[in-house]
Amino acid sequence: MAEMDTSSGGGHKKGPGVKKSKKLSTRVDLTPMVDLGFLLITFFVFTTTMSQSTAMKMNEPKDDDSTQQIKVKNSGAMTILLGKGDQVYYYYGQLDPEKLSEQFKSTTFKQVRDIIVEKKKATPIDDLMYIIKSDKQSTFKNAIDILDEMSICAVPPGHYAEVDITPTEELLISKTEEANGIK
Amino acid sequence: MPKVKIPRKSTTIDMTAMCDVAFLLLSFFILATKQKPPEVLSVTPPASVSSKAAPDKSILITMTKDGKAFLMLGDETKKAEILSNINATKGLNLSSTELKKWEKAPFVGLPLNQIKSSLQTAVEIPANKLPGIPVDSTNNEMIDWLKSVTNVYAGTDQRKLQEMLLVKGDQSTLYPVFKNIKKAFKKNEIYKFRIVTNGEAVPVGSELYLNPPKAD
């Protein structure tokens, strides 16, 4: 679309011997250049990661002997277990060997927030305690996500704790995983 | 009826101004993009709603996807001290020239007993081939490393140290690796540290969203 100015040869003739030198316009078509410019802009806008890495606080309890352990009321306790394949298992209170299948429930990270909130609403705040246990097969992401879930649900610090998993629970998880076909 | 002659106008417009704007924006975005320092260890941290920015100067433990642990000593003023401290306490028998050479390494990713031999050879092992610092439950060298760190920082502001201690892990790192690193912290009586995460918006409607905590 580059234009050429051809309008210059108007009225005045320059004699027979003089060759008419064509005046070239200095105007260049900028459309491709603009196209390229905006293409690059979109590229940079999309590739720029806006998310800056943030730091999450971690407070670990002191590994004291059992004298320091806090007694938790059964009615206010909810144990959240993290398994492989981003699966979450939970039960309330203490595990009763007779009623395992009723007590031990499985869920996912999408639904666990509602369960946490429900429990929080149903329990007086002083009794509330979430016990988080991570299976060997769970990932670092799971552990961080559940802690994040705690801060999203505004569970006050001191009302949730990470505890080592017990062999019974590990067995329960692996059995449930087998039954649900989670690899 | 007389014909009304509509003067034909050219469809070409002057694009100079548009071009100017486009390139102005382009140069702005190029310049405003904060260049990330080249990361040798590629790790995708999990997301969290925490809004505090991670400090630049830090003692960073990185856990890779395959469960290897690396240590980056970001505080240049203390790096030499920490390295010579672990050299002395763990009997690595490094000469001063070897220590100098070690200081230049961006991070530690070798078991303690392999450090001397790696400093003597000229060949550099690529980061993805490094075995990492062992953090098994039987042989957890991260305990020794953190001990040296606490030794060097003893007497300084402990809160500053706590803010510098960072753990960064890949999303798919298995939990036991993280557990062993937590154990290493606890063994050195460090109960507070930070985890590097990707910032994430607080979900709309959640309790944290409705009652945001006051900034401390």
HADDOCK unambig.tbl for C-alpha pairs under 7 A between the chains (distance, minus, plus):
assign (segid A and resid 30 and name CA) (segid B and resid 15 and name CA) 5.66 0.50 0.50
assign (segid A and resid 30 and name CA) (segid B and resid 16 and name CA) 6.76 0.50 0.50
assign (segid A and resid 31 and name CA) (segid B and resid 15 and name CA) 6.78 0.50 0.50
assign (segid A and resid 33 and name CA) (segid B and resid 19 and name CA) 6.94 0.50 0.50
assign (segid A and resid 34 and name CA) (segid B and resid 18 and name CA) 6.91 0.50 0.50
assign (segid A and resid 34 and name CA) (segid B and resid 19 and name CA) 4.97 0.50 0.50
assign (segid A and resid 34 and name CA) (segid B and resid 22 and name CA) 6.56 0.50 0.50
assign (segid A and resid 37 and name CA) (segid B and resid 22 and name CA) 5.45 0.50 0.50
assign (segid A and resid 37 and name CA) (segid B and resid 23 and name CA) 5.83 0.50 0.50
assign (segid A and resid 37 and name CA) (segid B and resid 26 and name CA) 6.86 0.50 0.50
assign (segid A and resid 38 and name CA) (segid B and resid 22 and name CA) 5.92 0.50 0.50
assign (segid A and resid 40 and name CA) (segid B and resid 26 and name CA) 6.80 0.50 0.50
assign (segid A and resid 41 and name CA) (segid B and resid 25 and name CA) 6.94 0.50 0.50
assign (segid A and resid 41 and name CA) (segid B and resid 26 and name CA) 5.10 0.50 0.50
assign (segid A and resid 44 and name CA) (segid B and resid 29 and name CA) 6.55 0.50 0.50
assign (segid A and resid 48 and name CA) (segid B and resid 33 and name CA) 6.54 0.50 0.50
assign (segid A and resid 51 and name CA) (segid B and resid 198 and name CA) 6.42 0.50 0.50
assign (segid A and resid 51 and name CA) (segid B and resid 199 and name CA) 5.75 0.50 0.50
assign (segid A and resid 52 and name CA) (segid B and resid 198 and name CA) 6.47 0.50 0.50
assign (segid A and resid 52 and name CA) (segid B and resid 199 and name CA) 6.22 0.50 0.50
assign (segid A and resid 53 and name CA) (segid B and resid 53 and name CA) 6.29 0.50 0.50
assign (segid A and resid 53 and name CA) (segid B and resid 54 and name CA) 6.02 0.50 0.50
assign (segid A and resid 53 and name CA) (segid B and resid 196 and name CA) 6.38 0.50 0.50
assign (segid A and resid 53 and name CA) (segid B and resid 197 and name CA) 5.57 0.50 0.50
assign (segid A and resid 53 and name CA) (segid B and resid 198 and name CA) 4.64 0.50 0.50
assign (segid A and resid 53 and name CA) (segid B and resid 199 and name CA) 5.88 0.50 0.50
assign (segid A and resid 54 and name CA) (segid B and resid 50 and name CA) 6.43 0.50 0.50
assign (segid A and resid 54 and name CA) (segid B and resid 51 and name CA) 6.04 0.50 0.50
assign (segid A and resid 54 and name CA) (segid B and resid 52 and name CA) 5.35 0.50 0.50
assign (segid A and resid 54 and name CA) (segid B and resid 53 and name CA) 4.27 0.50 0.50
assign (segid A and resid 54 and name CA) (segid B and resid 54 and name CA) 4.70 0.50 0.50
assign (segid A and resid 54 and name CA) (segid B and resid 196 and name CA) 5.69 0.50 0.50
assign (segid A and resid 54 and name CA) (segid B and resid 197 and name CA) 5.19 0.50 0.50
assign (segid A and resid 54 and name CA) (segid B and resid 198 and name CA) 5.73 0.50 0.50
assign (segid A and resid 54 and name CA) (segid B and resid 199 and name CA) 5.56 0.50 0.50
assign (segid A and resid 55 and name CA) (segid B and resid 50 and name CA) 6.66 0.50 0.50
assign (segid A and resid 55 and name CA) (segid B and resid 52 and name CA) 5.70 0.50 0.50
assign (segid A and resid 55 and name CA) (segid B and resid 53 and name CA) 5.80 0.50 0.50
assign (segid A and resid 55 and name CA) (segid B and resid 54 and name CA) 4.70 0.50 0.50
assign (segid A and resid 55 and name CA) (segid B and resid 194 and name CA) 5.66 0.50 0.50
assign (segid A and resid 55 and name CA) (segid B and resid 195 and name CA) 5.23 0.50 0.50
assign (segid A and resid 55 and name CA) (segid B and resid 196 and name CA) 4.59 0.50 0.50
assign (segid A and resid 55 and name CA) (segid B and resid 197 and name CA) 5.88 0.50 0.50
assign (segid A and resid 56 and name CA) (segid B and resid 50 and name CA) 5.62 0.50 0.50
assign (segid A and resid 56 and name CA) (segid B and resid 194 and name CA) 5.21 0.50 0.50
assign (segid A and resid 56 and name CA) (segid B and resid 195 and name CA) 4.86 0.50 0.50
assign (segid A and resid 56 and name CA) (segid B and resid 196 and name CA) 6.31 0.50 0.50
assign (segid A and resid 56 and name CA) (segid B and resid 197 and name CA) 6.74 0.50 0.50
assign (segid A and resid 57 and name CA) (segid B and resid 193 and name CA) 6.20 0.50 0.50
assign (segid A and resid 57 and name CA) (segid B and resid 194 and name CA) 4.56 0.50 0.50
assign (segid A and resid 57 and name CA) (segid B and resid 195 and name CA) 6.38 0.50 0.50
assign (segid A and resid 58 and name CA) (segid B and resid 192 and name CA) 5.61 0.50 0.50
assign (segid A and resid 58 and name CA) (segid B and resid 193 and name CA) 5.34 0.50 0.50
assign (segid A and resid 58 and name CA) (segid B and resid 194 and name CA) 5.41 0.50 0.50
assign (segid A and resid 58 and name CA) (segid B and resid 195 and name CA) 6.92 0.50 0.50
assign (segid A and resid 59 and name CA) (segid B and resid 191 and name CA) 5.70 0.50 0.50
assign (segid A and resid 59 and name CA) (segid B and resid 192 and name CA) 4.72 0.50 0.50
assign (segid A and resid 59 and name CA) (segid B and resid 193 and name CA) 6.82 0.50 0.50
assign (segid A and resid 60 and name CA) (segid B and resid 191 and name CA) 4.78 0.50 0.50
assign (segid A and resid 60 and name CA) (segid B and resid 192 and name CA) 6.23 0.50 0.50
assign (segid A and resid 61 and name CA) (segid B and resid 191 and name CA) 6.62 0.50 0.50
assign (segid A and resid 62 and name CA) (segid B and resid 191 and name CA) 6.95 0.50 0.50
assign (segid A and resid 136 and name CA) (segid B and resid 174 and name CA) 6.98 0.50 0.50
assign (segid A and resid 136 and name CA) (segid B and resid 175 and name CA) 5.94 0.50 0.50
assign (segid A and resid 136 and name CA) (segid B and resid 176 and name CA) 5.92 0.50 0.50
assign (segid A and resid 137 and name CA) (segid B and resid 174 and name CA) 6.25 0.50 0.50
assign (segid A and resid 137 and name CA) (segid B and resid 175 and name CA) 6.86 0.50 0.50
assign (segid A and resid 138 and name CA) (segid B and resid 174 and name CA) 5.88 0.50 0.50
assign (segid A and resid 138 and name CA) (segid B and resid 175 and name CA) 5.62 0.50 0.50
assign (segid A and resid 139 and name CA) (segid B and resid 171 and name CA) 6.68 0.50 0.50
assign (segid A and resid 139 and name CA) (segid B and resid 172 and name CA) 5.29 0.50 0.50
assign (segid A and resid 139 and name CA) (segid B and resid 173 and name CA) 5.34 0.50 0.50
assign (segid A and resid 139 and name CA) (segid B and resid 174 and name CA) 4.23 0.50 0.50
assign (segid A and resid 139 and name CA) (segid B and resid 175 and name CA) 4.83 0.50 0.50
assign (segid A and resid 140 and name CA) (segid B and resid 169 and name CA) 6.93 0.50 0.50
assign (segid A and resid 140 and name CA) (segid B and resid 171 and name CA) 5.68 0.50 0.50
assign (segid A and resid 140 and name CA) (segid B and resid 172 and name CA) 6.25 0.50 0.50
assign (segid A and resid 140 and name CA) (segid B and resid 173 and name CA) 5.30 0.50 0.50
assign (segid A and resid 140 and name CA) (segid B and resid 174 and name CA) 5.72 0.50 0.50
assign (segid A and resid 140 and name CA) (segid B and resid 175 and name CA) 5.06 0.50 0.50
assign (segid A and resid 140 and name CA) (segid B and resid 178 and name CA) 6.73 0.50 0.50
assign (segid A and resid 141 and name CA) (segid B and resid 46 and name CA) 5.28 0.50 0.50
assign (segid A and resid 141 and name CA) (segid B and resid 171 and name CA) 4.52 0.50 0.50
assign (segid A and resid 141 and name CA) (segid B and resid 172 and name CA) 6.45 0.50 0.50
assign (segid A and resid 145 and name CA) (segid B and resid 48 and name CA) 6.92 0.50 0.50
assign (segid A and resid 148 and name CA) (segid B and resid 48 and name CA) 5.69 0.50 0.50
assign (segid A and resid 148 and name CA) (segid B and resid 49 and name CA) 6.66 0.50 0.50
assign (segid A and resid 151 and name CA) (segid B and resid 208 and name CA) 6.99 0.50 0.50
assign (segid A and resid 152 and name CA) (segid B and resid 206 and name CA) 6.42 0.50 0.50
assign (segid A and resid 152 and name CA) (segid B and resid 207 and name CA) 6.35 0.50 0.50
assign (segid A and resid 152 and name CA) (segid B and resid 208 and name CA) 5.03 0.50 0.50
assign (segid A and resid 153 and name CA) (segid B and resid 206 and name CA) 6.36 0.50 0.50
assign (segid A and resid 153 and name CA) (segid B and resid 207 and name CA) 5.24 0.50 0.50
assign (segid A and resid 153 and name CA) (segid B and resid 208 and name CA) 6.07 0.50 0.50
assign (segid A and resid 154 and name CA) (segid B and resid 207 and name CA) 5.91 0.50 0.50
assign (segid A and resid 154 and name CA) (segid B and resid 208 and name CA) 5.57 0.50 0.50
